[in-house]
Amino acid sequence: MPETSFPELPLFDLRLQPQDLEAVAETLRSGWLTMGPKTAAFEEAFAAHLGARHAITVSSCTAALHLAYLAAGVGPGDEVIVPSYTFAATAAAVVYCGGTPVFAEIISRERPSLDPDDVERRITPRTKAVCVVHFAGYAADADRLKTLCDERGIALIEDVAHAPSATLHGRKLGTWGLAGAFSFFSNKVFSVGEGGLLCTDSDEVAATVRSHRSHTMTSGTWDRHSGRTDTYDVTGLGYNYRLDEPRSALLLSRMGRLESEIERRRELTLRYRGLLKELDGVIVPFEDADVPGSSCYVLPIMLEQDGRQAEISSRLREQGIQTSIFYPSIHRFTAYRERFPGVSLPITELASRTELTLPFYPHMSHEDQDRVVASLAEALAS
Ligand SMILES: Cc1ncc(COP(=O)(O)O)c(C=O)c1O
């Protein structure tokens, strides 16, 4: 087995504060661990933060996407238009519903967001929904996609895994369509290990999601513990997609710092962008002007030259610097090639072959940023 070696500069680094640990410890001491009052309190706070009628926690963003597609009525024979330049969950959740993901292009390597023109071209009578991903925390064209979908009676779902607190025209991402799906996975902006949330303004969608996250039971364990009822019925085929109290306590505790941590991410992103602009051979996606509305989840770059991704990544690794690829194209993965053959998306494929994600976290020092960019310059010149 190869020896384990951790990078000096990792992609992500999470620092919790003493009050976060105390909030979790208090919940553990309380003896009530499954979904209960802390979860309800977090949902209320996050709904207010988003300006959404409902915020419903679930066990992951993947679960939120699954329930969003189900609530949009996606079933066998239906199509959902999704980017391929995203994490596999965006498309996998369509398949869970028996639907077919129809992959659409990104605009360009400079703006690797879902292309509304290509979405429009791919709409058929079987299109039930479109899912837009706000890649790296930067707003995609949710406004244009909303108009496109509304005019045709198609549901717009937002995969907001990268973009808590990000905005487009002052409106929070996640609130533009029928539902928004957030992730609290360990490497995300607002992370607690595992967890997710669906927001919606639709009372009907909210009722479906609340019911399906807990087996479509008509009452929960907390309802019975607190004496509201002694029994329950099961009204459909639901799931166990519940979040638990320790994670909700951690979310509540971290929420007070969410905006300031994102602000720090923005400052560091602009600084990184300034340094990277000096390098030949590198495209830095998105404009400086996009940064203030973004949650700046990761720092993606595209190598102008095709064919150097693996070599540059391993040169940086030798310098103790971790990089990653956000993202390999979904339609090129074995499972998707076999199931949905013949997909060709040249811009997406080029982005996947040339992208590198650099180390980035809110407490990253300027020296460490300088070190990453100097090592990248050296690798590019070699
Ligand atoms: C764009 C995108 N969508 C969905 C997911 C799935 O999130 P989770 O791990 O919370 O299920 C991720 C997380 O990696 C993601 O990056």
The ligand as a Gaussian input file, in Angstrom:
#p B3LYP/6-31G(d) Opt

LIG

0 1
 C      -22.688000      20.581000      -6.997000
 C      -22.945000      19.522000      -5.964000
 N      -24.164000      18.965000      -5.907000
 C      -24.475000      18.033000      -4.992000
 C      -23.551000      17.606000      -4.067000
 C      -23.921000      16.543000      -3.094000
 O      -23.852000      17.004000      -1.783000
 P      -23.939000      16.006000      -0.551000
 O      -22.576000      15.418000      -0.377000
 O      -24.349000      16.875000       0.594000
 O      -24.957000      14.978000      -0.889000
 C      -22.270000      18.179000      -4.058000
 C      -21.292000      17.777000      -3.042000
 O      -20.245000      17.326000      -3.181000
 C      -21.963000      19.147000      -5.043000
 O      -20.739000      19.701000      -5.088000

